């Protein structure tokens, strides 16, 4: 368990209206390769870990979108920073049966 949860929706500006899904798949692959705990949802992906590490992953995702050919990238981010520890499981435990 880290000290933060970070949810991100990444929206790359693609070339000539190109499909955005391969870009999003690449961004999720970067999260997976990082080794942090994460969950993919319909409109965003939530990561769990150290705040500094999570922001570094966001930076890597954005750079990868540019390297792939995006002119720019919008990253909508929500952060829960809780120095005593933050976990997706603890936050949503009461909703699981």
N, C-alpha and C positions, 0 to 999 in steps of 0.2 A: 504494500500500500504506500502510495506517495502522499504528497501534501496538496495535490490539486486534481481537479477534473477539468478537462477542456473539451468542449464540443465545437466542431468546425463544420461549416458548409463552405466548400471551395467552389468558386464560380470563375473558371478561366474564360477569357475572351478568345474564342477559337478563330482560326483562319477561315474566311469565306463561309461562316455559318456551319462549320464542321461540327459533327456530333460531339457533344461534351462528355459522353459516358466513358470513352477510352481514357480521357484525361482524369476523370474522377477515379476510375479503376487504378490508374497509376498512382494517384495521391494516396489511395487506401493501401496500395502495395508498400508505399514508403512507410506508412504507419506500421503495417505488419512486420516489415523488416527491422523496425526499430526495437521490437521486442516488448513494447509497453502493452499493458492490457487495454483492449479497446472493444467497442461494440458499434457495428454499423446499423444505422436506423434509416428510415425512408428519406429523411431530409437533411441528416447530419450524421457525423461520426463522433463518438465520445471516447476520449482517451483518459487513462488514469496513470499518474506518475508524478515525478518531480516537476514543479512549474518551469524551471529553467530548461529541462529536457523537453518538455512538451512544446515550449515556444521554439526550440531548435528544430523540432520536427515540422512545425508549421512553416518555418523559414525554408527548410529543405523542400517541402511540398510546393511552395510558391515558386522557388527557383526552378524546380523540375517542370512546372507548367510553362514557364518562359522558355526553358531549353527545348521543350516539345514544340514550341511555335506560337504560344499565346502572346498577344501583344501586352496584355495586362491580366491581373488576377484580383478578384474580390474574395476575401476570406472573412466570412461572418463567424465570429468567435464568441463563445460564452465561457467564462472561467469561474470555477469555485476554488478559491485558495483557502486552505485550512491547515495551518502549520501542525496541528495535532494529528493530522491524517485525514484523508478523504478517499472514499471508495464508492464505486458505482453500486456495489452490492448493499452496503450499509444504507445508502441514500434511497434505494428502491425496495428494500427488503419487505416492507409492509404491503407492497403491491403484488408480491409473488405468492402463489398458493401452494 
